[in-house]
Amino acid sequence: MHYPALLSSALIVATRGQRQQCQCGAVADPLIGLCRKCQSRKAWRRKTTQPRRKSVRRRFARHIHDTARFLADLCTMLPALTNGLEV
């Protein structure tokens, strides 16, 4: 007959004495589950594979700047256009 509660408690007691291992086989940080080398490798990959946010901000700012310049040019040419239409 199987006793699941007894087996699970025995398993918990047996694993408490052991240190957690990382995927690479080194001793892992108990909270994250990875060693320091794998943590830094994961952070490096995350930083290098994500697109740069700065370039998105620059494109957006450039678009707003160009739009503002276009509207300013349009406002300066508006009196000349309206004078030409009043003939």
C-alpha positions as a Python dict, from the first residue, in 0.01 Angstrom:
ca = {
    (1, 'M'): (0, 0, 0),
    (2, 'H'): (127, 351, -85),
    (3, 'Y'): (130, 635, 161),
    (4, 'P'): (159, 957, -44),
    (5, 'A'): (184, 1190, 256),
    (6, 'L'): (461, 983, 412),
    (7, 'L'): (654, 957, 85),
    (8, 'S'): (624, 1329, 11),
    (9, 'S'): (740, 1426, 360),
    (10, 'A'): (1036, 1188, 333),
    (11, 'L'): (1124, 1340, -4),
    (12, 'I'): (1108, 1692, 138),
    (13, 'V'): (1337, 1596, 427),
    (14, 'A'): (1583, 1432, 187),
    (15, 'T'): (1597, 1732, -47),
    (16, 'R'): (1641, 1989, 231),
    (17, 'G'): (1994, 1869, 294),
    (18, 'Q'): (2090, 1895, -73),
    (19, 'R'): (2176, 2218, -248),
    (20, 'Q'): (1984, 2316, -555),
    (21, 'Q'): (2170, 2273, -883),
    (22, 'C'): (2167, 2497, -1184),
    (23, 'Q'): (2115, 2370, -1540),
    (24, 'C'): (2490, 2380, -1594),
    (25, 'G'): (2551, 2169, -1282),
    (26, 'A'): (2681, 2441, -1050),
    (27, 'V'): (2526, 2530, -715),
    (28, 'A'): (2227, 2753, -779),
    (29, 'D'): (2077, 3047, -595),
    (30, 'P'): (1776, 2910, -405),
    (31, 'L'): (1544, 3195, -503),
    (32, 'I'): (1619, 3212, -875),
    (33, 'G'): (1734, 2858, -944),
    (34, 'L'): (2038, 2960, -1150),
    (35, 'C'): (2405, 3006, -1065),
    (36, 'R'): (2560, 3353, -1090),
    (37, 'K'): (2720, 3280, -1426),
    (38, 'C'): (2391, 3166, -1580),
    (39, 'Q'): (2209, 3463, -1425),
    (40, 'S'): (2452, 3707, -1584),
    (41, 'R'): (2435, 3519, -1916),
    (42, 'K'): (2055, 3539, -1910),
    (43, 'A'): (2063, 3912, -1830),
    (44, 'W'): (2315, 3973, -2112),
    (45, 'R'): (2096, 3788, -2362),
    (46, 'R'): (1790, 3983, -2249),
    (47, 'K'): (1972, 4315, -2292),
    (48, 'T'): (2122, 4234, -2631),
    (49, 'T'): (1816, 4078, -2794),
    (50, 'Q'): (1562, 4345, -2704),
    (51, 'P'): (1523, 4640, -2940),
    (52, 'R'): (1661, 4968, -2817),
    (53, 'R'): (1401, 5193, -2658),
    (54, 'K'): (1605, 5505, -2720),
    (55, 'S'): (1572, 5476, -3095),
    (56, 'V'): (1195, 5452, -3064),
    (57, 'R'): (1190, 5769, -2857),
    (58, 'R'): (1413, 5944, -3109),
    (59, 'R'): (1191, 5845, -3400),
    (60, 'F'): (883, 5966, -3216),
    (61, 'A'): (1049, 6297, -3125),
    (62, 'R'): (1169, 6341, -3483),
    (63, 'H'): (817, 6279, -3615),
    (64, 'I'): (671, 6540, -3378),
    (65, 'H'): (946, 6786, -3473),
    (66, 'D'): (880, 6740, -3845),
    (67, 'T'): (505, 6776, -3796),
    (68, 'A'): (552, 7097, -3595),
    (69, 'R'): (785, 7236, -3861),
    (70, 'F'): (532, 7152, -4136),
    (71, 'L'): (250, 7324, -3946),
    (72, 'A'): (467, 7631, -3882),
    (73, 'D'): (554, 7657, -4252),
    (74, 'L'): (187, 7617, -4338),
    (75, 'C'): (90, 7898, -4099),
    (76, 'T'): (351, 8131, -4249),
    (77, 'M'): (228, 8060, -4602),
    (78, 'L'): (-141, 8090, -4510),
    (79, 'P'): (-162, 8472, -4544),
    (80, 'A'): (0, 8457, -4887),
    (81, 'L'): (-244, 8189, -4998),
    (82, 'T'): (-549, 8376, -4870),
    (83, 'N'): (-436, 8705, -5034),
    (84, 'G'): (-400, 8525, -5364),
    (85, 'L'): (-751, 8383, -5337),
    (86, 'E'): (-917, 8722, -5268),
    (87, 'V'): (-858, 8854, -5618),
}
